[in-house]
Amino acid sequence: MRRKILATASAIALLFSLSSCAAFSDDSSSVTTDGPYTVATSFYPITWLTEKIGGEYVTVTSLTPPNVEPHEYELSPKEVAELEKTQAVIYASGFQPALDKAIEEADVKNVLDLSKDLRLLSMKYEDAVNSIGKDDHHSHGINDPHFWLSPEYMMNASSAVASMLATIDPAHADSYRQNAEELESELGVMSSRYAEELENCWTTTLITDHAAFGYIADRHDLKAMPLSLDAESEPSPARLEELKKLIKDEDIKVIFAEEGTDDSAIATLAQDTGVTIAYLSTLERAPENSNYLKKLEDNLNTISDGLDCMGGGALPSIDFDGDVSTQ
């Protein structure tokens, strides 16, 4: 079974590596520097990924300060000017509109937009999302930007970041590719753990406060039922009634909310139906005393427990210790 799981992880890594192509600007070119390359990243998961791949040859700075909500942060004119001094920018368009605009206006030669490099799911990835209402306002556009919650998508992102760094710094290309391969191996193990653990669940309906976990639901045959499309939107009374009926009909015991939020709508839904609220990390900010892979594992355990999944067998283990970026 272990050999089968690891073989599956390797196959996934190969598939995503072959499908990845760097989506940075056409005028990107190699640059010369006497010290580490300076790379600006949009927010925590992309910062973490770039630090892991860049290693000692790259200095990574997040454009979103620690403990700041990424959606709401806007760069000052001074920060935009500083942005133009960096040698590369890595971000995901469609998640931080103000940052998207700043990057478009800044004169940066090497820009990698992971949202264009990856094949993102539509925000209407599930009929359940359509049932919220076609006119429901949401800030993310037509695609679901939360790809970083999927280990498979992060494998693909890893390949894209390594390709970009190798292009602008060919002298250390082998190091970037080796770091990416090691990271993709860890992500492949995590992918296998998700696949094994999210089998044989008592319920396959994943009720969340907003539509952030569509990639997990899509890959593992779960039915995503968010209250609203994004954290800034309030669910309609009709949507709440729909979910109340669903909870009763399917005997759902646990619904899910984002860590660190005070969501009155999901609290009301839990109170009216008698279910328990479990908390998941959207990993938009650096977790305290933890890191990206550990929080993915925490999310897996929370979902598995909440859906009462039996799992499919022994799971591979890996040491997910690592430094947490707070830049």
Steps between C-alpha positions, in 0.01 A plus 500: 500500500784741589669435164169561326449833681850624425471391138179699473671805651786469251257474211317811617828690528598398146160595360504847650862560412430419135192722493672802654629787291638824639255787450733791564523798269639454152780751560638306796871433474795393708645765727836548667541558873778481754270375777175307542229576248217713636154355443175655618205268566136581560416319825587209729460175300678646198768647725549161668523323165752746357720488810511122486600495134727806497697391805821691565504666159178698536385765746120488517283785627124473536300793361239436769620567856461221758167477683331718237195384307631458140170594333492841663864611479596775257857599419598861562664701219833455680451122509415497129824686433691247710331223306668622182841443660443126535631263236184286484143486627300182562129530574155365418265741326132508590553477875628847594356753251698795639824303471411390147471865401828597669690223320348600167617858554847412630792460262618151594662288228440156647143430612349158565123489536417157638130546434577504128749216521261265682168369375278648769154374578205718418325655798205299369692177548196343663124532452494581870678828427254582223216458745630796701380720218649620174484862616678442830787747518846363549843658466697215340365508144402189308777273635559359846839641611551265799727255314760504780267288717556214255834315522464396134467859380793606717709231331425666168571844647834371629603398151400842362696690767810284443478561125482874547791515742708276273429732207604822673789335688633215283814469711297344780237327288595153624454608861154644431389187318636272772324701771178483301529124457548452874204724577281323245589170664371629835189639335449166324501321835245750630287442190504126570402560860199705392397231251527221756345683794200646316361160403196328646354812662167495684401816316655646187343844541747772598310803636735799537456868579623601154625338180866440588523121492378420151831345393487247784136422431553468125790256530355279771140468381357717775203730454601857585218704650624848600271751667635772270754536222752703700562613855365848430157380386202420721287194419141562403214377724412253224852359504490454877169317477639278226794402717283442807296250300814334366647461848181332619455279193861375499541489878808725479678544831777752421527815288820696435612860548824686436744527790520840663166628373182593682239388250156568641324328210661161551465538878128558450477198270674283761276626778182442300597146399696378802815416300861561604729755335852382411765744382720485190792716395485676165878558535473856376723616786804337659380268780640547846741229616430297188556498123327431173526119496406463865187708448406293194528196724288670768234577238501139386452370854220749567312415180546126551373518857212730409379280215566185705731346240643153557795536262633241261803357678836584654623849413858595417661740744737789446669759717330829421725714720625818346552871551201728478546819301380818667638746246 
